[in-house]
Amino acid sequence: NLHVPAELRAMGLNGKATVQFEVSPSGKVLWAKIIDPSPLSAVNRAALAAVESGSFPPFLKKMPKQNTIFQIPVEVGASSN
């Protein structure tokens, strides 16, 4: 669900932000925040929105049956799909 802001595409800019988020065993995102921001605020907003609006599958049987916190780097910019 990554939406690249038009201003990044127009200027040919790219950036990366690391997002930390908590997911319930059902796959629902409970909260998300930027923990390693890009200097470009548009990158941070797009990375956060992608995680918050994303859908995750329910946890596998081998996974813990409790909320779990993940961290992922999200690349955003003119070269993103």
N, C-alpha and C positions, 0 to 999 in steps of 0.2 A: 504493500500500500504506500510506496514511496512516491510522493509528489514533489517534483523538483520545481522550486519557485522560478518564475519567468525571468526574474532579474539575474539569477545565477546562470541560466541558459544564455541569456542575451550577452552577458559579460564573459562567458566561457570560464566561469569560476567553479572550483571544486573545493570540498572540505570534508572533514571527518569529525564526528562527535560520538563519544561513547555514552550509551544509554544504559542505565540500571533500571530494572523493573521487576515486579513481583507477579508471579502467575499462580493461580489456584490450580489444584489437581484437575479441575474441569477445563482448563485452558483459558480462563478469563484473566485479563490483565487487571490487577488491582490498583497499581500506581506505577508511575514511570518518572524518571528525572535524568537530566544530563549530569554526568559526573566528570567528564573530560570534554569541555566545550571546544568548538571551533571558534576562531576569531570572527567568523561570519555568522551573525545572528540568524540569517535565513537558513543556514545549514542546521543550526541547533533546533530551530522551530520545525523544520521538515523531518529531522531525525526523530524528534520526540513524537510528532504527529503520526509517523509511520508505525512506531511501536504501539502507541495508544490505540490506534485504529486497526491494528493487525489482529488476526485470529490465530490462535494456537490450538493444536490438537490436544485432547485430554492426555494426561500423563499415561505412560505405559505401565503395565502391571509391576515391572521391576523398579519403577521410580517411587520415591516416598509419597505417601498420601498426605502431604502437607504443602502449604504454600512454599514456593521456592523462588529465590532471587537470582536473576541472571544479569549479565553485563555483555553488551555487544557493541562493537564499533559499527557505525552506520556511515557509509560514504554517500555524499550528496553532491550533485553538481551537474555541469553541462554534459559530462560523459555518462551519467547514470541513466539506467533504463527505466 
